Amino acid sequence: MLKLGDINLDVPFYQAPLSGYTDRAMRVLAHEYGAPLTYTGIILAKIVLHKKAFNKLFFQPRVDEGLVGAQILGGDPEIMAEAAAAFLNVGFNLIDLNFACPAPKVLRRHSGGYLLKDPETAIEILRSVRNTVSCPVTIKLRAGFDKSQESIDKFWQICQGAVAEGIDALVIHGRSVKELYRDKGDWEILSEVKREFPQATIIGSGDLMDAKTIVKRLKSSGLDGVIIARGAIGNPWIFNETRALWEGRSKPEKPDLTEQGEVLLRHYEMIAESRPMLKSIRYFRKFAVGYSKHHPKRKMVQADLIAAKKRDELYATVKKWYGVG
Ligand SMILES: Cc1cc2nc3c(=O)[nH]c(=O)nc-3n(C[C@H](O)[C@H](O)[C@H](O)COP(=O)(O)O)c2cc1C
């Protein structure tokens, strides 16, 4: 269905990288609910320069996560290649190079989205990684640094260079770096990339918040696949819903409140495995907000979940609204 080098996915969508979200807990649940592949968020490639830190990687994938890609960020071709090899070595199945991140501190270090201004370095990084690891290598990029003609030309230059280097997929978010998350993503330019490089695997990203929209995009864009990002936060069900619609079945009912509550607590407990209690409660809030959106009393549930400061308060809230825990 979707081929990324020698990895074959049975459906043409998977879980996007989301910094601060797509850690082990989110990946396990995405996998359970039918995502054929998940990603880490950005990992700084230069972590390989700190061998000890690298030995203790708590984010290395385990069997219950299924296939997982590591997304690396950096501007130095050699370090990126070294990092790719190291991540492959600890069990990741695929390497993704981030040429997309719009965070000012990343741009200042001439990595992430900055590389869209510097096609030569971007391609050198890709070549260096490609020559070092045997696993599939993909690139995540935005549709240019800004909307200027120069940026658009450089975007095409990178797409062309990457295809010439045999990239396994170009994963494109149809906004420029400067646009951040404003307005709607431009899907026309993504279709144009596919038309220009029909032999390459082109994957789209942007505003895919529900199964119906995702399947519509898959059918109308002519792309090989899409990734599911914000739509999956507190909503692992989006994967089996999309799978059902894509396979021509009707969309399954949302899980009942019992299942929602159980999943919410499992998500929290997996987060708590690697963080102290107060930190894990704080970190979990953004996911709790996502989960609460599926509850008929979402506003009250959200307020209560956010107010929970300790593990037992979280459990009491879940008991009150979901009847479990
Ligand atoms: C909170 C947040 C974190 C993100 N982190 C990453 C990241 O680490 N790497 C990356 O390539 N894209 C990242 N993205 C971009 C998403 O993968 C995706 O391309 C973008 O959100 C558009 O898809 P959506 O509109 O369906 O959410 C992030 C987006 C958000 C909102």
The ligand as an SDF file (V2000), in Angstrom:
LIG
                    3D

 31 33  0  0  0  0  0  0  0  0999 V2000
    3.0560   20.5430   18.7740 C   0  0  0  0  0  0  0  0  0  0  0  0
    3.6440   20.1500   17.4510 C   0  0  0  0  0  0  0  0  0  0  0  0
    4.8820   19.5240   17.4090 C   0  0  0  0  0  0  0  0  0  0  0  0
    5.4430   19.1630   16.1750 C   0  0  0  0  0  0  0  0  0  0  0  0
    6.6420   18.5470   16.1640 N   0  0  0  0  0  0  0  0  0  0  0  0
    7.1630   18.1540   14.9840 C   0  0  0  0  0  0  0  0  0  0  0  0
    8.4060   17.4590   14.9570 C   0  0  0  0  0  0  0  0  0  0  0  0
    9.0200   17.1580   15.9830 O   0  0  0  0  0  0  0  0  0  0  0  0
    8.8910   17.1300   13.7310 N   0  0  0  0  0  0  0  0  0  0  0  0
    8.2310   17.4120   12.5590 C   0  0  0  0  0  0  0  0  0  0  0  0
    8.7030   17.0890   11.4870 O   0  0  0  0  0  0  0  0  0  0  0  0
    7.0480   18.0460   12.5720 N   0  0  0  0  0  0  0  0  0  0  0  0
    6.5050   18.4090   13.7520 C   0  0  0  0  0  0  0  0  0  0  0  0
    5.2910   19.0170   13.7610 N   0  0  0  0  0  0  0  0  0  0  0  0
    4.5440   19.1710   12.4870 C   0  0  0  0  0  0  0  0  0  0  0  0
    3.5810   18.0040   12.2690 C   0  0  0  0  0  0  0  0  0  0  0  0
    4.2600   16.7830   12.0810 O   0  0  0  0  0  0  0  0  0  0  0  0
    2.6610   18.2480   11.0630 C   0  0  0  0  0  0  0  0  0  0  0  0
    3.4200   18.3180    9.8930 O   0  0  0  0  0  0  0  0  0  0  0  0
    1.8530   19.5520   11.2090 C   0  0  0  0  0  0  0  0  0  0  0  0
    1.2910   19.6220   12.5100 O   0  0  0  0  0  0  0  0  0  0  0  0
    0.7480   19.6420   10.1660 C   0  0  0  0  0  0  0  0  0  0  0  0
   -0.1650   18.5970   10.3290 O   0  0  0  0  0  0  0  0  0  0  0  0
   -1.6030   18.7980   11.0960 P   0  0  0  0  0  0  0  0  0  0  0  0
   -2.1250   20.1400   10.6310 O   0  0  0  0  0  0  0  0  0  0  0  0
   -2.4280   17.6280   10.6100 O   0  0  0  0  0  0  0  0  0  0  0  0
   -1.3300   18.8090   12.5480 O   0  0  0  0  0  0  0  0  0  0  0  0
    4.7440   19.4250   14.9690 C   0  0  0  0  0  0  0  0  0  0  0  0
    3.4970   20.0490   15.0260 C   0  0  0  0  0  0  0  0  0  0  0  0
    2.9410   20.4120   16.2410 C   0  0  0  0  0  0  0  0  0  0  0  0
    1.5810   21.0750   16.2600 C   0  0  0  0  0  0  0  0  0  0  0  0
  1  2  1  0
  2  3  1  0
  2 30  2  0
  3  4  2  0
  4  5  1  0
  4 28  1  0
  5  6  2  0
  6  7  1  0
  6 13  1  0
  7  8  2  0
  7  9  1  0
  9 10  1  0
 10 11  2  0
 10 12  1  0
 12 13  2  0
 13 14  1  0
 14 15  1  0
 14 28  1  0
 15 16  1  0
 16 17  1  0
 16 18  1  0
 18 19  1  0
 18 20  1  0
 20 21  1  0
 20 22  1  0
 22 23  1  0
 23 24  1  0
 24 25  2  0
 24 26  1  0
 24 27  1  0
 28 29  2  0
 29 30  1  0
 30 31  1  0
M  END
$$$$
